[in-house]
Amino acid sequence: MTGTRHGTAPVPLSVLDLVTVGAGHTATEALRTSVELAKLAERRGFHRYWVAEHHSMPGVASSSPAVILAHLAAHTARVRLGSGGVMLPNHAPLVIAEQFGTLEAMAPGRVDLGLGRAPGTDGATAAALRRTERLAEGADDFPQHLAELTRFLDDDFPDGHPYARIHAVPGPVQATAPGGVQSRHRPPVWLLGSSGFSARLAATLGLPFAFAHHFSARNTVPALDLYRDTFRPSALLDRPYALIGVSALAADDEGEARRQVLAAALSMVRLRTGRPGLVPTPEEAANHPWTAQEREFVDSWNADVVHGTPDQVRAGLDDLQKRTGADELMLTANAHSGRARLRSYELIADAYDLPTG
């Protein structure tokens, strides 16, 4: 990460965008906030900006990362853009190679392809996406599908392979064609995970690894240790590189931060109990008739959300980085309003003396 400007932060800071939609707001407004946030991230020196893939969730408008990233590429010039991630079992590898080859052509040298093996949704929706009920196949065949995708990206299926005459375009075939001037650069592949499976696979293949600390905090250190202990250098990466996704919300005062994260936690309660909806307002969360079981979930969930004043968030992030040894922190701010999310990233950037423009 030589040359990355990250102020006084111990490691580069990045953004994970779920394109959250709050009650009383629209997906159009959420997507406009994403453009504002990507511009803010670029202006303030955040290293990369990733968009997650989720489906059938009213409060999350990021079902099509490639479409959103193309829009963000048109409004930015420097910040790295990527998927955090594309859920590989939901898509044919050739389609992903074509989509991200197109993105690379739009924003040369600043596109990341982060891949996950989970569906990013419930079983019924996953079956509708894949047009099959054999859901286990997607996860079990992940290494095979990953290898196929990589070959499409590199355009290097061996002679005799059924796909040897198929090319992902835009892609390397354009550089090797007579008169071709297309860059041979292709988006770097990252593996995402919340357990040891992807950590071990990323290590075996010598790929960078992104761990979902924001919803699997207990597994963070074991997964990162496994990744580092089993890492094999590759042509892409000579040493382990791991980022972790972190829920972080800064506000001008501690009380406002608590109000915002309580609303986000209520949204998670509803999602986990099969009642997904728009992100509720802080007022709705404050007046919610919490059950003892819900309170227990919220306390556990928010214990892993770094929130408070800018100084409190900085201290929490610094401690987390020190405990995990993460090479990069990717921050996701779940809040009811776009204004609260934008303000959070601005405050965190100020706390770390990130560049101002």
C-alpha positions as CSV (number, residue, x, y, z in Angstrom):
1,M,0.0,0.0,0.0
2,T,2.9,2.3,-0.6
3,G,1.9,5.8,-1.3
4,T,-1.5,5.6,0.3
5,R,-2.2,8.8,2.3
6,H,-3.9,7.9,5.5
7,G,-3.1,10.8,7.8
8,T,-2.5,9.6,11.4
9,A,-4.5,6.4,10.9
10,P,-2.3,3.3,11.6
11,V,-3.4,1.7,8.3
12,P,-5.4,2.8,5.2
13,L,-9.1,3.5,5.8
14,S,-11.7,2.5,3.3
15,V,-15.5,2.5,2.8
16,L,-18.0,-0.3,2.5
17,D,-21.4,0.9,1.2
18,L,-24.6,-1.1,1.6
19,V,-26.7,1.7,0.0
20,T,-29.0,1.7,3.0
21,V,-32.5,3.0,2.6
22,G,-34.2,4.6,5.7
23,A,-37.9,4.8,6.4
24,G,-39.3,7.8,4.6
25,H,-36.6,7.8,2.0
26,T,-36.2,6.2,-1.4
27,A,-33.7,4.1,-3.2
28,T,-33.0,7.0,-5.5
29,E,-32.1,9.1,-2.5
30,A,-29.9,6.3,-1.1
31,L,-28.0,6.0,-4.4
32,R,-27.5,9.8,-4.6
33,T,-26.0,9.6,-1.1
34,S,-23.6,6.9,-2.4
35,V,-22.4,9.3,-5.1
36,E,-21.9,12.0,-2.4
37,L,-20.1,9.5,-0.2
38,A,-17.8,8.2,-3.0
39,K,-16.8,11.8,-3.7
40,L,-16.2,12.4,0.0
41,A,-14.1,9.3,0.2
42,E,-12.0,10.4,-2.7
43,R,-11.6,13.9,-1.4
44,R,-10.7,12.9,2.1
45,G,-8.2,10.2,1.2
46,F,-10.1,7.0,1.9
47,H,-8.3,4.2,0.0
48,R,-11.1,2.2,-1.6
49,Y,-14.9,2.2,-1.9
50,W,-16.7,-1.1,-2.1
51,V,-20.3,-1.9,-2.7
52,A,-21.9,-5.1,-1.2
53,E,-24.3,-7.4,-2.9
54,H,-27.6,-8.2,-1.1
55,H,-31.0,-9.2,-2.3
56,S,-34.7,-9.0,-1.3
57,M,-33.9,-6.5,1.6
58,P,-36.0,-3.3,1.4
59,G,-33.4,-1.4,3.5
60,V,-30.5,-2.3,1.2
61,A,-30.4,-1.0,-2.4
62,S,-27.2,-2.7,-3.4
63,S,-28.5,-5.7,-5.3
64,S,-26.4,-4.8,-8.4
65,P,-22.9,-3.8,-7.4
66,A,-21.5,-3.6,-11.0
67,V,-24.3,-1.2,-12.0
68,I,-23.6,1.0,-9.0
69,L,-19.9,0.9,-9.5
70,A,-20.2,2.1,-13.1
71,H,-22.2,5.0,-11.9
72,L,-19.7,5.8,-9.2
73,A,-16.8,5.5,-11.7
74,A,-18.4,8.4,-13.7
75,H,-18.3,10.6,-10.6
76,T,-14.8,9.9,-9.3
77,A,-11.3,9.8,-10.6
78,R,-8.9,8.4,-8.1
79,V,-10.5,6.3,-5.3
80,R,-10.4,2.5,-5.9
81,L,-13.8,1.0,-6.6
82,G,-14.9,-2.5,-6.0
83,S,-17.3,-5.2,-4.8
84,G,-17.5,-6.2,-1.2
85,G,-18.5,-8.4,-2.6
86,V,-20.1,-10.1,-5.6
87,M,-21.6,-13.4,-4.5
88,L,-20.0,-15.8,-7.0
89,P,-22.6,-18.6,-6.6
90,N,-25.3,-16.2,-7.8
91,H,-23.7,-15.6,-11.2
92,A,-22.0,-17.3,-14.1
93,P,-18.2,-16.6,-13.9
94,L,-18.2,-15.3,-17.5
95,V,-20.8,-12.7,-16.7
96,I,-18.7,-11.4,-13.8
97,A,-15.6,-11.3,-15.9
98,E,-17.4,-9.3,-18.5
99,Q,-19.0,-6.9,-16.0
100,F,-15.7,-6.2,-14.2
101,G,-13.7,-6.1,-17.5
102,T,-16.2,-3.4,-18.5
103,L,-15.6,-1.5,-15.2
104,E,-11.9,-1.8,-15.6
105,A,-12.2,-0.2,-19.1
106,M,-14.2,2.6,-17.5
107,A,-11.9,3.2,-14.6
108,P,-8.5,1.7,-15.6
109,G,-6.3,0.5,-12.7
110,R,-8.7,1.3,-9.9
111,V,-11.2,-1.6,-9.9
112,D,-11.2,-4.4,-7.3
113,L,-13.2,-7.7,-7.6
114,G,-14.1,-8.9,-4.2
115,L,-15.9,-12.3,-4.2
116,G,-18.0,-14.1,-1.6
117,R,-19.4,-17.7,-1.5
118,A,-22.6,-16.9,0.4
119,P,-25.8,-16.0,-1.4
120,G,-26.3,-12.6,0.3
121,T,-29.9,-13.4,0.9
122,D,-32.3,-16.1,2.1
123,G,-32.6,-19.5,0.5
124,A,-35.7,-18.8,-1.6
125,T,-34.3,-15.7,-3.1
126,A,-31.0,-17.5,-3.8
127,A,-32.9,-20.2,-5.7
128,A,-34.7,-17.5,-7.7
129,L,-31.4,-15.9,-8.6
130,R,-29.8,-19.1,-9.7
131,R,-32.9,-20.7,-11.1
132,T,-32.1,-23.9,-9.2
133,E,-32.9,-25.3,-5.8
134,R,-29.5,-26.9,-5.4
135,L,-28.2,-24.1,-3.2
136,A,-25.4,-26.2,-1.5
137,E,-23.8,-26.6,-4.9
138,G,-22.9,-22.9,-5.1
139,A,-20.8,-22.9,-1.9
140,D,-19.3,-26.4,-2.5
141,D,-18.2,-25.5,-6.0
142,F,-16.8,-22.1,-5.1
143,P,-13.1,-23.0,-5.7
144,Q,-14.0,-24.5,-9.1
145,H,-16.1,-21.4,-10.1
146,L,-13.3,-19.1,-8.8
147,A,-10.7,-20.9,-11.0
148,E,-13.0,-20.6,-14.0
149,L,-13.6,-16.9,-13.4
150,T,-9.8,-16.3,-13.0
151,R,-9.2,-18.0,-16.3
152,F,-11.8,-15.8,-18.0
153,L,-10.2,-12.7,-16.5
154,D,-6.7,-13.8,-17.7
155,D,-8.0,-15.2,-21.0
156,D,-5.8,-18.3,-20.5
157,F,-8.0,-21.5,-20.8
158,P,-5.7,-24.2,-22.1
159,D,-6.0,-25.6,-25.6
160,G,-8.7,-28.2,-25.7
161,H,-10.7,-26.8,-22.9
162,P,-14.4,-26.3,-23.9
163,Y,-14.1,-22.6,-23.1
164,A,-10.7,-22.0,-24.8
165,R,-12.4,-20.1,-27.7
166,I,-14.5,-18.0,-25.4
167,H,-13.2,-14.5,-24.4
168,A,-14.5,-12.1,-21.7
169,V,-14.7,-8.8,-23.4
170,P,-13.5,-6.2,-22.6
171,G,-10.4,-8.1,-21.6
172,P,-6.9,-9.4,-22.5
173,V,-7.9,-10.8,-25.9
174,Q,-8.2,-7.2,-27.2
175,A,-4.5,-6.6,-26.4
176,T,-3.3,-9.7,-28.2
177,A,-5.5,-9.2,-31.3
178,P,-3.7,-7.6,-34.3
179,G,-3.3,-3.9,-33.7
180,G,-4.7,-4.3,-30.1
181,V,-3.8,-1.6,-27.6
182,Q,-6.0,-2.7,-24.7
183,S,-4.2,-2.8,-21.4
184,R,-3.5,-6.3,-20.0
185,H,-4.3,-5.1,-16.5
186,R,-7.3,-6.8,-15.0
187,P,-9.1,-6.2,-11.7
188,P,-7.3,-7.9,-8.7
189,V,-9.4,-10.6,-7.1
190,W,-10.1,-10.5,-3.4
191,L,-11.7,-13.3,-1.4
192,L,-14.3,-12.3,1.3
193,G,-15.3,-14.4,4.2
194,S,-16.7,-14.7,7.7
195,S,-15.1,-18.0,8.6
196,G,-11.9,-20.1,8.0
197,F,-12.9,-21.5,4.6
198,S,-12.2,-18.4,2.5
199,A,-9.3,-17.5,4.7
200,R,-7.6,-20.8,3.9
201,L,-8.5,-20.6,0.2
202,A,-7.2,-17.0,-0.1
203,A,-4.0,-18.1,1.6
204,T,-3.5,-21.1,-0.7
205,L,-4.0,-19.0,-3.8
206,G,-2.0,-16.1,-2.6
207,L,-4.9,-13.6,-2.7
208,P,-5.7,-10.6,-0.5
209,F,-8.4,-11.4,2.1
210,A,-11.3,-9.3,3.4
211,F,-12.9,-10.5,6.6
212,A,-16.4,-9.5,7.7
213,H,-15.7,-8.5,11.3
214,H,-18.8,-6.4,11.3
215,F,-21.0,-9.5,11.6
216,S,-18.6,-12.2,12.6
217,A,-16.4,-10.6,15.2
218,R,-15.7,-13.7,17.2
219,N,-14.1,-15.4,14.2
220,T,-11.9,-12.4,13.2
221,V,-8.6,-13.2,14.9
222,P,-8.8,-17.0,14.2
223,A,-9.5,-16.4,10.5
224,L,-6.7,-13.9,10.1
225,D,-4.3,-16.1,11.9
226,L,-5.2,-19.0,9.6
227,Y,-4.8,-16.8,6.6
228,R,-1.4,-15.6,7.6
229,D,-0.1,-18.9,8.8
230,T,-1.0,-20.8,5.6
231,F,-0.3,-18.0,3.1
232,R,1.6,-18.9,-0.1
233,P,3.2,-16.1,-2.1
234,S,1.8,-15.8,-5.6
235,A,2.5,-13.7,-8.7
236,L,-0.2,-11.3,-7.4
237,L,0.9,-11.0,-3.8
238,D,4.2,-11.7,-2.1
239,R,2.9,-11.5,1.5
240,P,-0.5,-11.7,3.3
241,Y,-2.7,-8.7,3.0
242,A,-5.9,-8.6,5.1
243,L,-8.6,-6.0,5.6
244,I,-11.5,-6.2,7.9
245,G,-15.0,-4.8,7.6
246,V,-16.0,-2.7,10.6
247,S,-19.3,-1.1,11.6
248,A,-18.4,2.4,12.7
249,L,-20.6,5.4,13.3
250,A,-19.3,8.7,14.6
251,A,-21.5,11.6,15.6
252,D,-21.0,15.1,17.0
253,D,-22.0,13.8,20.5
254,E,-22.1,10.4,22.1
255,G,-25.9,10.4,22.6
256,E,-26.6,11.0,18.9
257,A,-24.3,8.1,18.0
258,R,-26.2,5.8,20.4
259,R,-29.5,6.8,18.8
260,Q,-28.3,6.1,15.3
261,V,-26.8,2.6,16.1
262,L,-29.9,1.6,18.1
263,A,-32.0,2.2,14.9
264,A,-29.6,0.2,12.8
265,A,-29.7,-2.6,15.4
266,L,-33.5,-2.6,15.3
267,S,-33.2,-3.1,11.6
268,M,-31.0,-6.1,12.2
269,V,-33.4,-7.5,14.7
270,R,-36.2,-7.4,12.1
271,L,-34.0,-8.9,9.5
272,R,-32.8,-11.8,11.7
273,T,-36.5,-12.6,12.6
274,G,-37.7,-12.7,9.0
275,R,-39.2,-9.2,8.9
276,P,-36.8,-7.1,6.8
277,G,-37.7,-3.6,6.1
278,L,-36.4,0.0,5.7
279,V,-34.0,1.2,8.3
280,P,-36.2,2.7,11.1
281,T,-35.8,6.2,12.4
282,P,-34.0,6.8,15.7
283,E,-37.3,7.9,17.1
284,E,-39.0,4.7,16.2
285,A,-36.1,2.7,17.7
286,A,-36.3,4.8,20.9
287,N,-40.1,4.1,21.2
288,H,-39.9,0.4,20.3
289,P,-41.3,-2.0,22.9
290,W,-38.1,-4.0,23.2
291,T,-38.4,-7.6,24.5
292,A,-35.7,-9.0,26.7
293,Q,-34.5,-11.2,23.9
294,E,-34.3,-8.3,21.5
295,R,-32.4,-6.3,24.1
296,E,-29.9,-9.1,24.5
297,F,-29.3,-9.2,20.7
298,V,-28.9,-5.5,20.5
299,D,-26.4,-5.3,23.3
300,S,-24.4,-8.1,21.7
301,W,-24.6,-6.6,18.2
302,N,-23.7,-3.0,19.2
303,A,-20.8,-4.3,21.3
304,D,-19.0,-4.8,17.9
305,V,-20.1,-1.4,16.5
306,V,-17.4,1.2,17.0
307,H,-19.5,4.3,17.8
308,G,-19.5,7.5,19.7
309,T,-17.7,10.9,19.3
310,P,-14.9,11.1,16.7
311,D,-12.3,10.6,19.3
312,Q,-14.1,7.6,20.8
313,V,-14.4,6.0,17.3
314,R,-10.7,6.7,16.5
315,A,-9.7,5.0,19.8
316,G,-11.9,2.0,19.1
317,L,-10.6,1.6,15.6
318,D,-7.0,2.0,16.7
319,D,-7.5,-0.7,19.3
320,L,-9.2,-3.0,16.9
321,Q,-6.4,-2.7,14.4
322,K,-3.9,-3.3,17.0
323,R,-5.7,-6.5,18.3
324,T,-6.2,-7.9,14.8
325,G,-3.1,-6.7,12.9
326,A,-5.4,-5.8,10.0
327,D,-3.6,-4.2,7.1
328,E,-6.6,-2.0,6.3
329,L,-9.9,-1.0,7.9
330,M,-13.0,-0.9,5.8
331,L,-15.7,1.1,7.5
332,T,-19.5,0.7,7.0
333,A,-21.9,3.1,8.6
334,N,-25.4,1.8,9.0
335,A,-27.7,4.7,9.9
336,H,-31.2,5.8,9.0
337,S,-30.3,8.9,7.0
338,G,-27.8,9.6,4.4
339,R,-26.9,12.8,6.2
340,A,-25.9,10.8,9.3
341,R,-23.7,8.5,7.2
342,L,-21.9,11.3,5.4
343,R,-21.4,13.1,8.7
344,S,-19.9,10.0,10.2
345,Y,-17.2,9.6,7.6
346,E,-16.4,13.3,7.6
347,L,-15.9,13.2,11.4
348,I,-13.7,10.1,11.2
349,A,-11.6,11.6,8.5
350,D,-11.2,14.7,10.7
351,A,-10.2,12.6,13.7
352,Y,-7.4,11.0,11.6
353,D,-6.3,14.2,9.9
354,L,-7.0,12.7,6.5
355,P,-6.4,15.0,3.5
356,T,-9.0,17.7,3.0
357,G,-9.2,17.7,-0.8
